[in-house]
Amino acid sequence: MTSNLSVAGQSCPTRQVFLSWQKQGLQYTSSGYGSKIPSSKQIFYANRWRRVYVTCFSNSGSTWVQVGGQKLRVEDA
């Protein structure tokens, strides 16, 4: 199933691609918190599929993609 997310004000298609540890039902870290946690989502931005990452501490998380060494925030379209 594809949906749209927004990067830098541009609506982009997404897809879900699970990593091996996600298929096993595991977490990336034992606490569930971290600064660069890979999600199962990928977004098509700047002519390629990019992994969406999550920065999560406490009960709040933010989503982003890395493009040319910069973090760009991902939002609902």
Phi, psi and omega per residue, in radians:
M1 nan 2.349 -3.135
T2 -1.944 2.494 3.038
S3 -2.332 3.117 3.121
N4 -2.013 2.393 2.999
L5 -2.154 2.859 -3.071
S6 -1.989 2.289 3.040
V7 -2.194 2.176 3.139
A8 0.909 0.691 3.111
G9 1.361 0.050 -3.109
Q10 -1.878 2.192 3.113
S11 -1.307 2.273 -3.050
C12 -2.296 2.511 3.068
P13 -1.253 2.697 3.128
T14 -2.238 2.869 3.011
R15 -2.553 2.820 3.135
Q16 -1.923 2.104 3.130
V17 -2.272 1.873 -3.079
F18 -1.338 2.469 3.007
L19 -1.489 2.858 -3.035
S20 -1.014 -0.726 -3.128
W21 -1.238 -0.477 3.074
Q22 -1.246 -0.636 3.094
K23 -1.112 -0.491 3.136
Q24 -1.502 -0.034 3.135
G25 1.379 0.361 -3.116
L26 -1.663 2.858 3.042
Q27 -1.724 2.753 3.125
Y28 -1.210 -0.683 3.068
T29 -2.166 2.766 -3.118
S30 -1.165 -0.520 -3.125
S31 -1.541 -0.358 -3.047
G32 1.527 -0.049 3.137
Y33 -1.843 2.728 3.094
G34 2.950 3.013 -3.084
S35 -1.738 -0.266 3.134
K36 -2.583 1.227 -3.118
I37 -1.605 2.091 3.125
P38 -1.241 2.328 3.077
S39 -1.665 3.084 3.097
S40 -1.466 -0.075 -3.108
K41 -1.573 2.526 2.952
Q42 -2.209 2.587 -3.115
I43 -2.208 2.442 3.132
F44 -1.582 1.849 -3.096
Y45 -2.441 2.392 3.134
A46 0.968 0.820 3.024
N47 1.146 0.443 3.025
R48 -2.779 2.767 3.089
W49 -1.390 2.285 -3.116
R50 -2.202 2.432 3.111
R51 -1.242 2.374 3.044
V52 -1.548 2.253 3.130
Y53 -1.891 2.744 3.126
V54 -2.188 2.342 2.965
T55 -1.848 2.077 -3.038
C56 -2.368 2.105 3.016
F57 -2.394 2.470 -3.066
S58 1.091 -2.295 -3.120
N59 -1.931 0.401 -3.102
S60 -2.228 2.392 3.118
G61 -2.321 2.674 3.050
S62 -2.260 2.526 -3.094
T63 -1.876 2.553 -3.087
W64 -2.796 2.836 3.003
V65 -2.144 2.706 3.116
Q66 -1.820 2.157 -3.140
V67 -2.290 1.998 3.120
G68 1.006 0.666 3.117
G69 1.453 -0.033 3.132
Q70 -1.909 2.548 3.042
K71 -1.588 2.163 3.085
L72 -1.968 2.241 -3.086
R73 -1.195 2.421 3.104
V74 -1.877 2.277 -3.130
E75 -2.270 2.854 3.020
D76 -1.133 2.441 3.132
A77 -1.416 nan nan
